[in-house]
């Protein structure tokens, strides 16, 4: 890629990288600042009444897609049901998804923390838990150079990471880059986030789980810098759909004297597509809200219960648990149980006793009769 005279340099350890803020990059960064940065963007795009619902869905989507990029094999519907009901994972693929979900929730709760080598190891430990062949490699930097990055299509070696002996200085520099804002030079936060993402892949500090860790740090850094709408974007879903371009962005950067402009441009396009997908999703859900509003008109039915009734109307075989409702709406166990029992008392739900403790809640035989009574079609 031809470089303009104003290219900028970044160094990690003994490795030099550079990038150019092209016209496209400047234009899209301005667009993101207006729409994704700060409170204004999130408030304009995501309706206040629906923030919790969209946030839960987005976090689940990100957890699933980030795992699928690395080979997790399960359907979205099954994965979301597992997360909502807190079903114990039975396969490595399911464990990867649960780990990513736990990691993202941890990051959102600790978004303002600085990055340290210890916290990086902790994040990797969350991501890799019970998914590696050697338990000792979870939450631990690699201690050998027996690691290579290969093309997922033909198996060709495309990157040989730095020696494990260089990890200490490289990770220190990465943490400094994450935590500090230079007084001499300005680098846009989104470009810094993409650089952090790239560097985890380049350094490859772990034997496995580097990609998931890289995407988690990207997410973390943008939240730390006030890009609140990042919580609602599923970056990994777009990366999964464009995996070849994702890998090529890494390759082109390294092949052209570590010119990060390739990776930055790719990542900005991913964010743009993810933002457009969010807006389309919200438009779709707002149409559903009109239908949910009719359920709210039923006496003694609240907004959450109306959403549950809408689900049962669309999917008659749905089975609810207290834990699932708790996770779906980010509410307490007591509130979730109260909502479900309220619908039982109104005869919309029946209880199936699974064991001495667990109960399932299913659509009652009176469900459609009651909807007719309340003139809901």
C-alpha positions as CSV (number, residue, x, y, z in Angstrom):
1,X,0.0,0.0,0.0
2,X,1.5,3.4,-1.0
3,X,2.2,5.4,2.0
4,X,1.6,9.1,2.4
5,X,4.3,11.3,3.8
6,X,2.4,11.6,7.1
7,X,2.6,7.9,8.0
8,X,3.0,7.2,11.8
9,X,5.2,4.7,13.5
10,X,4.5,2.5,16.5
11,X,6.9,0.1,18.2
12,X,6.4,-3.0,20.4
13,X,9.7,-4.4,21.6
14,X,12.1,-4.5,18.7
15,X,9.2,-4.6,16.1
16,X,8.3,-1.5,14.1
17,X,4.8,-0.9,12.7
18,X,3.3,2.0,10.8
19,X,0.0,3.3,9.4
20,X,-1.6,6.0,7.4
21,X,-4.9,7.8,8.1
22,X,-6.3,7.6,4.6
23,X,-9.3,9.7,3.5
24,X,-11.6,6.6,4.1
25,X,-10.2,6.1,7.6
26,X,-10.7,9.7,8.6
27,X,-14.2,9.8,7.1
28,X,-15.4,6.6,8.8
29,X,-13.8,7.5,12.2
30,X,-15.7,10.8,12.1
31,X,-18.9,8.8,11.4
32,X,-18.3,6.5,14.3
33,X,-17.5,9.3,16.7
34,X,-20.9,10.9,15.8
35,X,-22.8,7.6,16.1
36,X,-21.0,5.2,18.4
37,X,-18.9,7.4,20.7
38,X,-20.2,8.8,23.9
39,X,-23.7,8.7,25.3
40,X,-25.3,10.6,22.5
41,X,-24.7,7.8,19.9
42,X,-26.0,5.0,22.1
43,X,-29.1,7.0,23.1
44,X,-30.0,8.0,19.5
45,X,-29.7,4.4,18.2
46,X,-30.9,2.2,21.0
47,X,-34.2,3.1,22.6
48,X,-34.1,3.4,26.4
49,X,-36.9,1.0,26.9
50,X,-35.1,-1.8,25.0
51,X,-31.5,-1.4,26.1
52,X,-31.4,-4.4,28.4
53,X,-33.0,-6.7,25.8
54,X,-30.7,-5.6,23.0
55,X,-27.6,-5.7,25.3
56,X,-28.3,-9.3,26.4
57,X,-28.8,-10.4,22.8
58,X,-25.7,-8.6,21.5
59,X,-23.4,-10.1,24.2
60,X,-24.7,-13.6,23.4
61,X,-24.2,-13.0,19.7
62,X,-20.7,-11.8,20.2
63,X,-19.8,-14.8,22.5
64,X,-21.2,-17.3,20.0
65,X,-19.6,-15.7,16.9
66,X,-16.2,-15.2,18.4
67,X,-16.2,-18.9,19.3
68,X,-17.4,-20.0,15.9
69,X,-14.5,-18.1,14.2
70,X,-12.2,-20.5,16.1
71,X,-14.2,-23.6,15.2
72,X,-17.0,-23.9,17.7
73,X,-19.7,-26.0,16.1
74,X,-23.3,-25.4,17.3
75,X,-26.4,-23.5,16.1
76,X,-27.1,-20.0,17.4
77,X,-30.5,-21.0,18.7
78,X,-29.1,-23.9,20.7
79,X,-26.2,-21.8,22.0
80,X,-28.5,-18.9,23.1
81,X,-30.8,-21.4,24.9
82,X,-27.8,-22.9,26.7
83,X,-26.7,-19.4,27.9
84,X,-30.1,-18.3,28.9
85,X,-30.9,-21.5,30.9
86,X,-27.3,-21.8,32.2
87,X,-27.2,-25.4,30.9
88,X,-23.8,-27.0,31.7
89,X,-21.8,-27.2,28.5
90,X,-21.4,-30.8,27.2
91,X,-18.9,-30.2,24.4
92,X,-15.7,-28.1,23.8
93,X,-17.7,-25.9,21.4
94,X,-20.3,-25.2,24.0
95,X,-17.6,-24.6,26.6
96,X,-15.9,-22.0,24.3
97,X,-19.2,-20.1,24.0
98,X,-19.9,-20.1,27.7
99,X,-16.3,-18.9,28.3
100,X,-16.7,-16.1,25.9
101,X,-20.0,-15.1,27.4
102,X,-18.4,-15.0,30.9
103,X,-15.4,-13.1,29.6
104,X,-17.5,-10.4,27.9
105,X,-19.6,-9.9,31.0
106,X,-16.5,-9.6,33.1
107,X,-15.1,-7.0,30.7
108,X,-18.3,-4.9,30.7
109,X,-18.2,-4.9,34.5
110,X,-14.5,-3.9,34.7
111,X,-14.3,-1.7,31.6
112,X,-12.4,1.1,33.3
113,X,-9.6,-1.1,34.6
114,X,-6.1,-0.7,33.2
115,X,-4.5,-3.7,31.4
116,X,-1.7,-5.5,33.2
117,X,0.0,-8.8,32.4
118,X,-1.9,-10.4,35.3
119,X,-5.2,-9.1,34.0
120,X,-4.4,-10.3,30.5
121,X,-3.7,-13.8,31.9
122,X,-6.9,-13.7,33.9
123,X,-8.9,-12.8,30.7
124,X,-7.2,-15.7,28.8
125,X,-8.0,-18.0,31.8
126,X,-11.7,-17.1,31.4
127,X,-11.6,-17.7,27.7
128,X,-9.6,-20.9,27.7
129,X,-11.2,-22.6,30.7
130,X,-11.6,-26.3,30.1
131,X,-10.9,-26.0,26.3
132,X,-7.2,-26.7,26.1
133,X,-5.5,-30.1,26.0
134,X,-3.1,-29.0,28.8
135,X,-4.9,-27.4,31.8
136,X,-1.6,-25.6,32.7
137,X,-1.8,-23.5,29.5
138,X,-5.0,-21.8,30.6
139,X,-4.2,-18.3,31.7
140,X,-0.5,-18.8,31.1
141,X,1.9,-17.3,28.5
142,X,3.5,-19.8,26.2
143,X,6.9,-21.1,27.3
144,X,8.1,-22.4,23.9
145,X,8.3,-21.4,20.3
146,X,6.4,-24.5,19.1
147,X,3.6,-22.4,17.7
148,X,2.7,-21.2,14.2
149,X,-0.2,-19.5,12.6
150,X,-1.6,-21.5,9.6
151,X,-4.1,-20.7,6.9
152,X,-7.4,-22.3,7.9
153,X,-8.0,-23.4,4.3
154,X,-4.8,-25.0,3.0
155,X,-2.8,-25.3,6.3
156,X,0.1,-23.2,5.0
157,X,2.2,-21.4,7.7
158,X,1.4,-17.7,7.4
159,X,3.0,-16.3,10.5
160,X,5.7,-17.3,12.9
161,X,5.3,-15.3,16.2
162,X,8.1,-13.7,18.1
163,X,10.1,-15.9,20.5
164,X,8.6,-16.7,23.9
165,X,11.7,-15.0,25.3
166,X,10.5,-11.7,23.9
167,X,7.0,-12.0,25.5
168,X,7.8,-10.1,28.7
169,X,8.8,-6.8,26.9
170,X,6.2,-7.2,24.2
171,X,3.4,-7.6,26.7
172,X,4.7,-4.7,28.8
173,X,4.7,-2.5,25.8
174,X,1.2,-3.7,24.8
175,X,-0.1,-2.9,28.3
176,X,1.6,0.6,28.2
177,X,0.0,1.2,24.8
178,X,-3.4,0.1,26.2
179,X,-3.2,2.3,29.3
180,X,-1.4,5.4,28.3
181,X,-2.4,8.3,26.0
182,X,0.7,10.0,24.6
183,X,1.0,13.7,25.2
184,X,3.1,14.1,22.1
185,X,1.1,12.3,19.5
186,X,-2.6,11.5,19.2
187,X,-3.9,8.1,17.9
188,X,-7.6,7.7,17.5
189,X,-9.1,5.3,20.1
190,X,-10.6,3.0,17.4
191,X,-7.3,2.8,15.6
192,X,-5.6,2.0,18.9
193,X,-8.2,-0.7,19.6
194,X,-7.6,-2.3,16.2
195,X,-3.9,-2.2,16.8
196,X,-4.3,-4.0,20.1
197,X,-6.4,-6.6,18.3
198,X,-3.7,-7.0,15.7
199,X,-0.8,-7.2,18.2
200,X,-2.3,-10.1,20.2
201,X,-2.6,-12.0,17.0
202,X,1.0,-11.0,16.0
203,X,2.6,-11.7,19.4
204,X,0.6,-14.9,19.9
205,X,1.3,-14.9,23.6
206,X,-0.7,-18.1,24.3
207,X,-0.7,-21.6,22.9
208,X,-4.3,-21.2,21.9
209,X,-7.2,-18.7,22.3
210,X,-5.3,-15.8,20.9
211,X,-8.0,-14.7,18.5
212,X,-10.7,-14.7,21.2
213,X,-8.4,-12.8,23.5
214,X,-7.6,-10.3,20.8
215,X,-11.3,-9.6,20.1
216,X,-12.0,-9.3,23.8
217,X,-9.3,-6.7,24.3
218,X,-10.6,-4.7,21.3
219,X,-14.0,-4.7,22.9
220,X,-12.6,-3.8,26.3
221,X,-10.5,-0.9,25.0
222,X,-13.4,0.8,23.2
223,X,-15.7,0.5,26.2
224,X,-12.9,2.0,28.4
225,X,-12.7,4.9,26.0
226,X,-16.4,5.7,26.1
227,X,-17.6,3.9,23.0
228,X,-20.7,2.6,24.8
229,X,-22.5,1.4,21.7
230,X,-19.7,-1.2,21.2
231,X,-21.6,-3.3,23.8
232,X,-24.5,-3.6,21.3
233,X,-22.3,-4.5,18.3
234,X,-21.4,-8.0,17.3
235,X,-18.1,-7.4,15.7
236,X,-17.3,-11.2,15.6
237,X,-20.4,-12.0,13.6
238,X,-19.1,-9.9,10.7
239,X,-15.6,-11.2,11.1
240,X,-17.0,-14.7,10.9
241,X,-18.8,-13.9,7.7
242,X,-15.6,-12.4,6.2
243,X,-13.0,-14.8,7.7
244,X,-10.9,-14.9,4.5
245,X,-10.6,-11.1,4.5
246,X,-9.8,-11.2,8.2
247,X,-6.8,-13.5,7.6
248,X,-5.7,-11.5,4.5
249,X,-5.7,-8.3,6.5
250,X,-3.1,-9.9,8.8
251,X,-1.1,-11.2,5.9
252,X,-1.0,-8.0,3.9
253,X,0.1,-6.0,7.0
254,X,3.0,-8.3,7.7
255,X,3.9,-8.6,4.0
256,X,4.1,-4.9,3.5
257,X,6.6,-3.9,6.1
258,X,4.1,-4.2,9.0
259,X,1.7,-1.6,7.5
260,X,-1.2,-1.6,9.9
261,X,-3.4,0.4,7.4
262,X,-4.6,-2.9,5.9
263,X,-5.8,-4.3,9.1
264,X,-7.3,-1.0,10.3
265,X,-9.2,-0.5,7.0
266,X,-10.6,-4.1,7.2
267,X,-11.6,-3.6,10.9
268,X,-13.3,-0.3,10.2
269,X,-15.4,-1.9,7.5
270,X,-16.3,-4.6,9.9
271,X,-17.5,-2.1,12.5
272,X,-19.5,-0.2,9.8
273,X,-21.3,-3.4,8.8
274,X,-21.9,-4.3,12.4
275,X,-23.4,-0.9,13.1
276,X,-25.7,-1.2,10.1
277,X,-26.7,-4.7,11.2
278,X,-27.6,-3.3,14.6
279,X,-29.8,-0.6,13.1
280,X,-31.6,-3.2,11.0
281,X,-32.0,-5.5,14.0
282,X,-33.5,-2.6,16.0
283,X,-36.0,-1.7,13.2
284,X,-37.1,-5.4,13.2
285,X,-37.5,-5.4,17.0
286,X,-39.4,-2.2,17.0
287,X,-42.0,-3.8,14.7
288,X,-42.2,-6.7,17.3
289,X,-42.7,-4.0,20.0
290,X,-46.0,-3.0,18.4
291,X,-47.2,-6.6,18.8
292,X,-45.8,-6.8,22.4
293,X,-47.8,-3.6,23.2
294,X,-51.0,-5.5,22.6
295,X,-50.0,-8.1,25.2
296,X,-49.2,-5.3,27.7
297,X,-52.9,-4.3,27.6
298,X,-53.9,-7.5,29.3
299,X,-54.7,-6.7,32.9
300,X,-51.8,-7.4,35.4
301,X,-49.3,-8.2,32.6
302,X,-46.0,-6.2,32.7
303,X,-43.6,-5.5,29.9
304,X,-41.4,-8.5,30.6
305,X,-44.4,-10.8,30.8
306,X,-45.7,-9.4,27.6
307,X,-42.5,-10.4,25.9
308,X,-42.8,-13.9,27.2
309,X,-46.4,-14.2,25.9
310,X,-45.2,-13.0,22.5
311,X,-42.5,-15.7,22.5
312,X,-45.1,-18.3,23.4
313,X,-47.5,-17.0,20.7
314,X,-44.8,-17.3,18.1
315,X,-43.2,-20.5,19.4
316,X,-45.8,-22.6,21.2
317,X,-43.3,-25.3,22.2
318,X,-41.1,-22.9,24.2
319,X,-40.1,-23.9,27.7
320,X,-39.1,-21.3,30.2
321,X,-37.2,-21.7,33.4
322,X,-36.6,-19.1,36.2
323,X,-32.9,-19.0,35.4
324,X,-33.6,-18.4,31.7
325,X,-36.0,-15.5,32.4
326,X,-33.4,-14.1,34.9
327,X,-30.7,-14.0,32.2
328,X,-33.0,-12.9,29.4
329,X,-34.0,-9.7,31.3
330,X,-31.0,-9.3,33.7
331,X,-33.3,-9.4,36.7
332,X,-33.2,-11.1,40.1
333,X,-34.2,-14.7,40.7
334,X,-37.1,-13.5,42.8
335,X,-38.4,-11.1,40.1
336,X,-38.1,-13.8,37.4
337,X,-40.0,-16.3,39.5
338,X,-42.7,-13.7,40.3
339,X,-43.2,-12.9,36.6
340,X,-43.6,-16.6,35.7
341,X,-45.9,-17.4,38.6
342,X,-48.0,-14.3,37.7
343,X,-48.6,-15.8,34.2
344,X,-49.4,-19.1,35.9
345,X,-52.0,-17.4,38.0
346,X,-53.5,-15.7,34.9
347,X,-53.7,-19.3,33.3
348,X,-51.3,-18.5,30.5
349,X,-48.7,-20.9,31.8
350,X,-48.6,-24.4,33.3
351,X,-45.9,-25.7,35.6
352,X,-44.1,-28.9,34.9
353,X,-42.2,-30.2,38.0
354,X,-38.8,-31.6,36.7
355,X,-37.5,-32.6,40.1
356,X,-37.8,-31.5,43.7
357,X,-36.2,-28.1,42.9
358,X,-36.5,-27.4,39.2
359,X,-39.7,-26.3,37.4
360,X,-40.4,-25.7,33.7
361,X,-43.1,-23.3,32.6
362,X,-45.0,-24.1,29.4
363,X,-47.9,-22.7,27.4
364,X,-51.2,-23.7,28.9
365,X,-54.1,-25.2,26.9
366,X,-56.1,-22.0,27.7
367,X,-53.5,-19.8,26.1
368,X,-55.3,-19.1,22.8
369,X,-58.7,-18.9,24.4
370,X,-57.4,-16.2,26.8
371,X,-55.9,-14.2,23.9
372,X,-59.2,-14.3,22.1
373,X,-60.9,-13.1,25.2
374,X,-58.5,-10.1,25.3
375,X,-59.0,-9.6,21.5
376,X,-55.3,-10.4,20.7
377,X,-54.7,-11.9,17.3
